[in-house]
Amino acid sequence: MTMPASTLAAGAAAAAVLAVAAGFPARWGARRIGWLDQPTGRKAHERPVPFGGGIVLVVAMLGGLCAARWLAPWTSETNALLFGQTTMTAALLTGLALSLALGAWDDWRPLSPWAKLAVQAGIGALMYAGGFRIERLTNPFGPAMEFGVPGWPITVAWYVALMNALNLIDGLDGLAAGVAAIAGLTVLGVSASWSQPSAALLSAIFVGACVGFLAHNFHPARLFLGDGGSQTLGFCLATLTLETGTKGSAMMAMLVALTLPLVDAVFAFVRRVALGRHPFMADQRHLHHRLLALGLSHRRVVLIVYYFSAVNGVLAYLLAKFPPIATAWVFLMLLVGFFLLIESLASIERAGK
């Protein structure tokens, strides 16, 4: 079964328009209640910027889904596929609401890192119970790996990893939303190739919401994602990969598409532990910060990261058509390449001191 292109276009366009429209009242409301990100020494912006991007994304995605449901031609099979699975639908909506609430609360009254981690793990467990599970993965070196019940900690880890990766990369205007949109396009391509209509539609709506939000978030940003938005982006990307019937291909595609933020997140964790700091304590040594330190402009850094993410996304889409071993080798090569890049930037940084 395939999803009509008109349905995908309707959902994406509606989500984009709603994101643009919802951004204006979100900006006004956040300023009215003082929900602002104040500039500090480790932040790139120089004036208070309203939070609320997560709310805009959720409104846009829900609106896009409704628009696709009522404005585009549907078959009874497709309608049942998307709206006939009550447990999964309830889990999706509950997980989305909890991710938004967790981040929004942290923006308003900062939580301890361990409290955030616990709630993220709880969200992952909820999604596993709701049917979004990693139970079987393609093994590039042999037979497929069957997890069964032990798949729940792997599912939880998948949600925690992506929610934190998108949160950590959200350091420059438009960076996280743009990278997430590119990753969503990758899942859209893979889902369409493997005839996974519900995953394709949800991916199209997600991409539309991210692109529309960038109208308010690209440099200079007038509205920030905040943790509410970045947690929502990570949750959505984790869920999109588990919505497909080909979870192994979708997850490998996501790993390739998000190699850069994932490597940056791992490096940040290891770096902070090695320095005797809390692993979740923010700093200014992420890849985008180091590129800024070289004298590159804010927009140029964001566009460079977009470019590498897009290249990885195209690679991920193409590799989905090849044997899993090819994806594994390319992923390993990308890991080594980005490791060398980050280490080289660190060496330049140390030489300049």
C-alpha positions in Angstrom: 0.0 0.0 0.0 1.3 3.5 -0.9 0.3 6.9 0.4 -1.0 9.2 -2.4 1.4 12.1 -3.0 -1.4 14.5 -2.6 -2.1 13.3 0.9 1.6 13.7 1.8 1.6 17.2 0.3 -1.6 18.2 2.0 -0.3 17.1 5.4 3.1 18.8 5.0 1.7 22.0 3.6 -0.9 22.3 6.3 1.6 21.7 9.1 4.0 24.3 7.6 1.3 27.0 7.3 0.0 26.2 10.8 3.6 26.5 12.2 4.1 29.9 10.7 0.7 31.1 11.9 1.0 29.6 15.4 4.4 31.2 15.9 3.0 34.7 16.2 0.6 34.2 19.1 3.2 31.9 20.7 5.8 34.7 20.6 3.2 37.2 22.0 2.0 34.9 24.7 5.5 34.0 25.9 6.5 37.6 26.2 3.3 38.4 28.1 4.1 35.8 30.8 7.8 36.4 30.8 8.7 33.0 29.4 11.9 34.1 27.9 15.4 32.8 27.4 17.7 35.4 28.9 21.1 35.9 27.4 24.1 34.6 29.4 27.8 34.2 28.8 27.5 30.8 27.2 24.6 31.6 24.9 24.8 33.0 21.4 21.8 35.4 21.5 22.2 38.9 22.9 18.5 39.7 23.8 15.7 37.9 25.5 13.9 35.5 23.1 10.6 33.9 23.8 10.2 30.1 24.3 7.3 28.2 22.9 8.6 26.4 19.8 7.5 23.0 21.1 3.9 24.2 21.4 4.0 25.5 17.8 5.4 22.2 16.6 2.7 20.1 18.3 -0.1 22.4 17.1 1.3 22.2 13.5 1.6 18.4 13.5 -1.8 17.8 14.9 -3.3 20.3 12.5 -1.4 18.7 9.6 -2.7 15.3 10.5 -6.3 16.6 10.6 -5.8 18.4 7.3 -4.5 15.3 5.6 -7.4 13.3 7.0 -10.1 15.7 5.6 -8.6 17.4 2.6 -6.9 14.6 0.7 -8.3 11.4 -0.9 -8.1 8.4 1.4 -8.8 4.7 1.1 -10.6 2.8 3.8 -7.5 0.7 4.4 -5.3 3.8 4.9 -7.9 5.3 7.2 -8.0 2.2 9.3 -4.2 2.0 9.3 -3.7 5.4 10.9 -6.8 5.7 13.1 -7.7 2.1 13.9 -4.9 1.3 16.3 -6.3 2.8 19.5 -3.4 1.8 21.8 -0.7 3.1 19.5 -2.6 6.3 18.8 -3.0 6.9 22.6 0.6 6.2 23.2 1.7 8.5 20.5 -0.4 11.4 21.8 0.5 10.8 25.4 4.2 10.5 24.7 4.1 13.7 22.6 2.3 15.6 25.4 4.7 14.3 28.0 7.8 15.2 25.9 6.5 18.7 25.4 5.5 19.1 29.1 8.9 17.8 30.3 10.8 20.3 28.2 8.5 23.2 28.8 8.7 22.7 32.6 12.5 22.6 32.3 12.4 25.9 30.4 10.2 27.5 33.1 11.8 25.9 36.2 15.0 24.0 35.4 15.0 20.4 36.4 18.0 18.3 37.6 19.6 16.3 34.7 18.8 13.0 36.4 15.1 14.0 36.8 14.9 14.7 33.1 16.6 11.4 32.3 14.1 9.5 34.5 11.1 11.1 32.7 12.7 10.5 29.3 13.1 6.8 30.2 9.5 6.7 31.4 8.4 8.1 28.1 10.4 5.4 26.3 8.8 2.7 28.5 5.4 4.1 27.8 6.0 4.0 24.0 7.2 0.4 24.3 4.0 -0.5 26.1 2.0 1.2 23.4 3.5 -0.8 20.6 6.4 1.3 19.5 9.0 -1.4 20.1 12.5 -2.6 19.0 12.0 -6.3 19.0 14.0 -7.4 15.9 16.9 -5.7 14.2 18.8 -6.5 11.0 22.3 -7.8 11.8 24.8 -6.7 9.1 27.1 -9.6 10.0 24.7 -12.5 10.3 21.1 -13.5 11.0 18.6 -10.9 12.3 18.7 -10.3 16.1 15.5 -11.2 17.9 15.0 -9.3 21.2 11.5 -10.1 22.5 11.0 -8.8 26.0 14.6 -7.6 26.4 13.8 -5.1 23.6 12.2 -2.7 26.1 15.5 -1.3 27.5 16.8 -0.9 23.9 13.6 0.9 23.0 14.0 3.2 26.1 17.6 3.8 25.2 16.6 4.8 21.7 14.2 7.4 22.9 16.6 8.8 25.5 19.5 9.0 23.0 17.5 10.9 20.3 15.8 13.2 22.8 19.2 14.2 24.3 20.9 14.4 20.9 18.4 16.9 19.6 18.5 18.8 22.9 22.3 19.1 22.8 22.5 20.3 19.2 20.0 23.1 19.9 22.7 25.7 20.4 22.2 28.0 17.4 19.2 29.5 15.7 17.5 27.1 13.4 20.1 24.3 13.9 18.0 21.6 15.6 14.8 22.2 13.7 16.7 22.1 10.3 18.7 19.0 11.2 15.5 17.3 12.4 13.7 18.2 9.2 16.5 16.7 7.1 16.3 13.5 9.2 12.5 13.5 8.8 12.9 13.7 5.1 15.2 10.6 5.2 12.6 8.6 7.1 10.0 9.8 4.6 12.1 8.6 1.7 12.7 5.2 3.3 9.1 4.8 4.3 7.8 5.6 0.9 10.4 3.2 -0.7 9.2 0.4 1.6 5.5 1.2 1.1 4.9 2.3 4.8 2.0 4.8 4.3 1.4 5.8 8.0 5.1 6.4 8.6 5.4 8.4 5.3 2.5 10.6 6.2 3.7 11.3 9.8 7.2 12.0 8.4 5.8 14.5 5.9 3.8 16.3 8.5 6.8 16.4 10.8 9.0 17.9 8.1 6.3 20.5 7.2 6.1 21.6 10.9 9.8 21.9 11.2 10.1 24.0 8.0 7.3 26.2 9.0 8.8 26.8 12.4 12.1 27.9 10.8 10.3 31.0 9.6 10.4 32.1 13.3 13.6 30.3 14.4 16.2 30.9 11.6 18.8 33.4 12.6 18.1 35.9 14.0 15.5 33.8 15.9 12.3 35.4 17.1 11.1 32.2 18.9 13.2 29.5 20.5 12.5 25.7 20.6 13.6 25.6 24.2 13.8 22.1 25.8 10.1 21.8 25.1 10.8 21.9 21.4 14.1 19.9 21.3 12.6 17.1 23.4 9.6 17.0 21.1 11.8 16.8 18.0 13.8 13.9 19.5 10.7 12.1 20.6 9.1 12.4 17.1 12.2 11.2 15.3 12.5 8.2 17.6 8.8 7.4 17.1 8.9 7.8 13.3 11.6 5.1 13.0 9.5 2.7 15.1 6.3 3.4 13.2 7.6 1.7 10.1 7.4 -2.0 9.5 11.1 -2.0 8.6 12.5 -0.8 11.9 16.0 -2.0 11.2 16.3 -0.1 7.9 14.7 3.0 9.4 16.9 3.0 12.5 20.1 2.5 10.5 18.9 5.3 8.2 18.3 7.6 11.2 21.7 6.7 12.7 23.4 7.7 9.4 21.3 10.8 9.0 22.0 12.0 12.6 25.6 10.8 12.8 26.8 14.4 13.4 24.6 15.3 16.4 25.0 11.8 17.8 28.8 11.9 17.7 28.8 15.4 19.1 26.5 14.2 22.0 28.8 11.3 22.8 31.9 13.5 22.7 30.2 16.0 25.0 29.4 13.2 27.5 32.9 11.7 27.4 34.6 15.1 27.5 32.7 16.3 30.6 33.3 13.0 32.5 37.0 13.1 31.6 37.2 16.7 33.0 35.5 15.6 36.2 32.3 17.6 35.3 28.7 16.5 35.4 28.0 14.8 32.0 24.8 16.8 31.6 26.4 20.2 32.5 26.2 22.5 29.5 29.3 24.0 27.9 30.5 25.8 24.8 32.6 23.1 23.3 30.1 21.5 20.9 31.0 21.3 17.2 28.9 24.4 16.3 30.6 26.4 19.1 34.0 25.5 17.8 33.1 26.5 14.3 31.9 29.8 15.6 35.2 30.2 17.5 37.0 29.9 14.1 35.3 33.1 13.0 32.5 31.7 10.9 29.2 33.5 11.0 26.1 32.2 12.8 24.3 31.4 9.6 27.3 29.9 7.9 27.8 27.4 10.7 24.2 26.4 10.6 24.3 26.0 6.8 27.5 23.9 7.1 25.8 21.5 9.5 22.7 21.4 7.3 24.9 20.4 4.4 26.6 17.6 6.2 23.2 16.4 7.5 21.7 16.5 4.0 24.6 14.5 2.6 24.2 11.9 5.4 20.4 11.8 4.7 20.9 11.1 1.0 23.5 8.4 2.0 21.0 6.9 4.4 18.2 6.8 1.8 20.5 5.1 -0.8 21.9 2.7 1.7 18.4 1.5 2.7 18.4 -0.2 -0.8 21.7 -2.0 -0.2 22.6 -4.9 2.1 22.9 -4.0 5.8 26.6 -4.6 5.8 27.0 -1.6 3.4 25.2 0.7 5.9 27.3 -0.6 8.8 30.6 0.2 7.0 29.4 3.6 5.9 28.2 4.4 9.4 31.6 3.4 10.8 33.4 5.6 8.2 31.2 8.5 9.1 32.0 8.0 12.8 35.7 8.0 12.1 35.4 11.1 9.9 33.5 13.2 12.4 35.8 12.0 15.1 38.7 13.4 13.1 36.8 16.6 12.4 36.0 17.2 16.1 39.5 16.3 17.2 41.1 18.6 14.6 38.9 21.5 15.7 39.9 20.8 19.3 43.6 20.9 18.3 43.1 24.2 16.5 41.3 25.5 19.6 44.2 24.4 21.9 46.8 25.9 19.6 45.1 29.2 19.6 45.2 29.5 23.4 
